[in-house]
Amino acid sequence: MPVFTERMPAGFPGNISRQADAQVEPTVAASAIAFGGPVQLDAAGKIVAATVGAKGVYGFLARPFPFQARALADNALGGGGIEAGQVGDVMRSGYMSVKMSAAETSTPVKGTPVKVVFTATGSFVVGDIAMSQGVAVPGCIFMGAPDASGNVEIAFNI
């Protein structure tokens, strides 16, 4: 029986944490995207990993359940994503667990704006979710501090 001495885990990247509040839509992926990652629409209306701040974040890739993994490596708890041509669920509004950048040294509190890194800086890479680097995502806030694995709950377009 597991014992949580400090706090329960905040979930897994891409896990919708409050399902009753979520608005999710299916969309075809134009490239590989990790669960919980911010996405944008390309010119054809397909989702791609968010890499350009000017286009804005369309949503976050939700982890479906159940899910048939593409490879054994994707069976790891908290891992995986979708590849080009697959249909993915994009959370357009709601609460989700995402992976905070390992380079982030600041600890967010409830209400802190979520930022996405669009220009690699120091240890931050493009696509990282952070608090101190990147471009703020309109309508997206942290709901508290990350757990020991770096997973943190966010609210998007609430």
C-alpha positions as a Markdown table, in Angstrom:
| # | Residue | x | y | z |
|---|---|---|---|---|
| 1 | Met | 0.0 | 0.0 | 0.0 |
| 2 | Pro | 1.6 | 3.4 | -1.0 |
| 3 | Val | 2.0 | 6.0 | 1.6 |
| 4 | Phe | 2.3 | 9.7 | 0.6 |
| 5 | Thr | 4.3 | 11.5 | 3.2 |
| 6 | Glu | 4.1 | 15.0 | 1.8 |
| 7 | Arg | 1.5 | 15.2 | -1.0 |
| 8 | Met | -0.1 | 13.1 | -3.6 |
| 9 | Pro | 1.3 | 13.2 | -7.2 |
| 10 | Ala | -0.2 | 15.8 | -9.4 |
| 11 | Gly | -1.0 | 13.3 | -12.2 |
| 12 | Phe | 0.7 | 12.4 | -15.5 |
| 13 | Pro | 1.4 | 14.7 | -18.4 |
| 14 | Gly | -1.7 | 15.1 | -20.5 |
| 15 | Asn | -4.1 | 13.8 | -17.9 |
| 16 | Ile | -7.3 | 15.9 | -17.6 |
| 17 | Ser | -7.6 | 16.4 | -13.9 |
| 18 | Arg | -11.2 | 17.7 | -13.7 |
| 19 | Gln | -13.1 | 16.0 | -16.4 |
| 20 | Ala | -16.4 | 17.6 | -15.8 |
| 21 | Asp | -14.9 | 21.0 | -16.7 |
| 22 | Ala | -13.0 | 20.0 | -19.8 |
| 23 | Gln | -13.8 | 20.9 | -23.4 |
| 24 | Val | -11.9 | 18.5 | -25.7 |
| 25 | Glu | -11.9 | 18.2 | -29.4 |
| 26 | Pro | -10.4 | 15.5 | -31.7 |
| 27 | Thr | -7.8 | 16.9 | -34.2 |
| 28 | Val | -5.3 | 15.2 | -36.6 |
| 29 | Ala | -1.6 | 15.7 | -35.8 |
| 30 | Ala | 0.8 | 16.9 | -38.5 |
| 31 | Ser | 3.8 | 15.9 | -36.4 |
| 32 | Ala | 4.8 | 13.9 | -33.3 |
| 33 | Ile | 3.5 | 15.6 | -30.0 |
| 34 | Ala | 4.0 | 14.5 | -26.4 |
| 35 | Phe | 1.0 | 14.2 | -24.1 |
| 36 | Gly | 0.5 | 17.4 | -22.1 |
| 37 | Gly | 2.4 | 19.5 | -24.6 |
| 38 | Pro | 1.1 | 22.8 | -25.9 |
| 39 | Val | -0.1 | 22.6 | -29.5 |
| 40 | Gln | -0.8 | 25.1 | -32.4 |
| 41 | Leu | -2.6 | 24.7 | -35.7 |
| 42 | Asp | -0.7 | 24.6 | -38.9 |
| 43 | Ala | -1.9 | 26.0 | -42.2 |
| 44 | Ala | -3.8 | 22.8 | -43.0 |
| 45 | Gly | -5.7 | 22.9 | -39.7 |
| 46 | Lys | -3.7 | 20.0 | -38.1 |
| 47 | Ile | -2.0 | 20.2 | -34.7 |
| 48 | Val | 1.7 | 20.6 | -34.3 |
| 49 | Ala | 3.9 | 21.0 | -31.2 |
| 50 | Ala | 3.9 | 24.7 | -30.2 |
| 51 | Thr | 7.1 | 26.3 | -31.4 |
| 52 | Val | 6.2 | 29.9 | -32.5 |
| 53 | Gly | 4.8 | 32.3 | -30.0 |
| 54 | Ala | 3.2 | 34.6 | -32.5 |
| 55 | Lys | 0.7 | 31.9 | -33.5 |
| 56 | Gly | -0.6 | 31.3 | -30.0 |
| 57 | Val | -1.3 | 28.1 | -28.1 |
| 58 | Tyr | -4.4 | 26.4 | -29.5 |
| 59 | Gly | -4.6 | 23.9 | -26.6 |
| 60 | Phe | -2.8 | 21.0 | -24.8 |
| 61 | Leu | -2.6 | 17.4 | -26.0 |
| 62 | Ala | -4.8 | 15.3 | -23.7 |
| 63 | Arg | -3.8 | 11.7 | -22.7 |
| 64 | Pro | -6.6 | 9.4 | -23.9 |
| 65 | Phe | -7.7 | 6.3 | -21.9 |
| 66 | Pro | -7.5 | 3.6 | -22.9 |
| 67 | Phe | -4.6 | 4.0 | -25.3 |
| 68 | Gln | -2.8 | 1.5 | -27.5 |
| 69 | Ala | 0.9 | 2.4 | -27.3 |
| 70 | Arg | 2.9 | 2.5 | -30.5 |
| 71 | Ala | 6.0 | 1.0 | -29.0 |
| 72 | Leu | 7.0 | -0.7 | -25.8 |
| 73 | Ala | 8.9 | 2.5 | -24.7 |
| 74 | Asp | 5.5 | 4.4 | -24.8 |
| 75 | Asn | 4.1 | 2.0 | -22.2 |
| 76 | Ala | 6.1 | 3.8 | -19.5 |
| 77 | Leu | 3.8 | 5.6 | -17.0 |
| 78 | Gly | 3.7 | 9.3 | -17.9 |
| 79 | Gly | 5.4 | 8.8 | -21.3 |
| 80 | Gly | 4.2 | 8.8 | -24.9 |
| 81 | Gly | 2.4 | 10.9 | -27.3 |
| 82 | Ile | 1.0 | 10.7 | -30.8 |
| 83 | Glu | 2.6 | 10.7 | -34.2 |
| 84 | Ala | 1.8 | 12.4 | -37.5 |
| 85 | Gly | -1.5 | 11.3 | -39.0 |
| 86 | Gln | -2.9 | 10.1 | -35.7 |
| 87 | Val | -6.0 | 11.7 | -34.2 |
| 88 | Gly | -5.3 | 13.4 | -30.8 |
| 89 | Asp | -7.6 | 15.0 | -28.2 |
| 90 | Val | -6.8 | 18.6 | -27.7 |
| 91 | Met | -8.0 | 20.2 | -24.4 |
| 92 | Arg | -9.3 | 23.6 | -25.4 |
| 93 | Ser | -10.6 | 24.5 | -21.9 |
| 94 | Gly | -10.2 | 22.8 | -18.6 |
| 95 | Tyr | -7.7 | 21.5 | -16.0 |
| 96 | Met | -4.7 | 19.3 | -16.9 |
| 97 | Ser | -1.6 | 17.9 | -15.5 |
| 98 | Val | 1.5 | 18.9 | -17.5 |
| 99 | Lys | 5.3 | 18.4 | -17.1 |
| 100 | Met | 7.1 | 21.6 | -15.9 |
| 101 | Ser | 10.5 | 22.2 | -17.4 |
| 102 | Ala | 13.3 | 20.5 | -15.4 |
| 103 | Ala | 15.3 | 23.8 | -15.9 |
| 104 | Glu | 12.7 | 25.8 | -13.9 |
| 105 | Thr | 14.0 | 26.8 | -10.5 |
| 106 | Ser | 11.1 | 28.9 | -9.4 |
| 107 | Thr | 8.0 | 27.4 | -7.7 |
| 108 | Pro | 4.7 | 28.6 | -9.0 |
| 109 | Val | 1.7 | 29.4 | -6.7 |
| 110 | Lys | -1.9 | 29.2 | -7.7 |
| 111 | Gly | -2.7 | 31.9 | -10.2 |
| 112 | Thr | 0.9 | 32.3 | -11.6 |
| 113 | Pro | 0.8 | 32.6 | -15.4 |
| 114 | Val | 1.9 | 29.6 | -17.5 |
| 115 | Lys | 4.6 | 30.3 | -20.0 |
| 116 | Val | 5.8 | 28.3 | -23.0 |
| 117 | Val | 9.4 | 28.5 | -24.2 |
| 118 | Phe | 9.6 | 29.4 | -27.9 |
| 119 | Thr | 13.3 | 30.4 | -27.9 |
| 120 | Ala | 15.8 | 28.0 | -26.3 |
| 121 | Thr | 17.6 | 29.8 | -23.4 |
| 122 | Gly | 20.2 | 28.2 | -21.1 |
| 123 | Ser | 18.7 | 24.8 | -20.1 |
| 124 | Phe | 15.2 | 25.7 | -21.4 |
| 125 | Val | 14.2 | 24.0 | -24.7 |
| 126 | Val | 11.5 | 25.0 | -27.2 |
| 127 | Gly | 8.1 | 23.7 | -26.0 |
| 128 | Asp | 9.0 | 23.7 | -22.3 |
| 129 | Ile | 6.3 | 24.8 | -19.8 |
| 130 | Ala | 7.8 | 27.2 | -17.4 |
| 131 | Met | 7.2 | 30.1 | -15.0 |
| 132 | Ser | 10.3 | 32.3 | -15.4 |
| 133 | Gln | 11.0 | 31.9 | -19.2 |
| 134 | Gly | 9.0 | 32.1 | -22.4 |
| 135 | Val | 5.8 | 33.7 | -23.5 |
| 136 | Ala | 2.7 | 33.8 | -21.3 |
| 137 | Val | -0.2 | 31.7 | -22.6 |
| 138 | Pro | -3.4 | 33.9 | -22.4 |
| 139 | Gly | -5.9 | 32.4 | -20.0 |
| 140 | Cys | -3.5 | 29.8 | -18.6 |
| 141 | Ile | -2.5 | 29.7 | -15.0 |
| 142 | Phe | -0.7 | 27.2 | -12.6 |
| 143 | Met | -3.0 | 25.8 | -10.0 |
| 144 | Gly | -0.2 | 25.2 | -7.4 |
| 145 | Ala | 3.3 | 23.8 | -7.0 |
| 146 | Pro | 4.6 | 20.8 | -9.0 |
| 147 | Asp | 5.0 | 17.4 | -7.4 |
| 148 | Ala | 8.3 | 15.6 | -6.9 |
| 149 | Ser | 8.2 | 14.4 | -10.6 |
| 150 | Gly | 7.7 | 18.0 | -11.9 |
| 151 | Asn | 4.0 | 17.4 | -12.8 |
| 152 | Val | 1.8 | 20.4 | -12.1 |
| 153 | Glu | -1.9 | 21.2 | -12.7 |
| 154 | Ile | -2.8 | 24.1 | -15.0 |
| 155 | Ala | -6.1 | 25.8 | -15.8 |
| 156 | Phe | -6.6 | 26.8 | -19.4 |
| 157 | Asn | -9.4 | 29.1 | -20.8 |
| 158 | Ile | -11.5 | 28.7 | -17.7 |
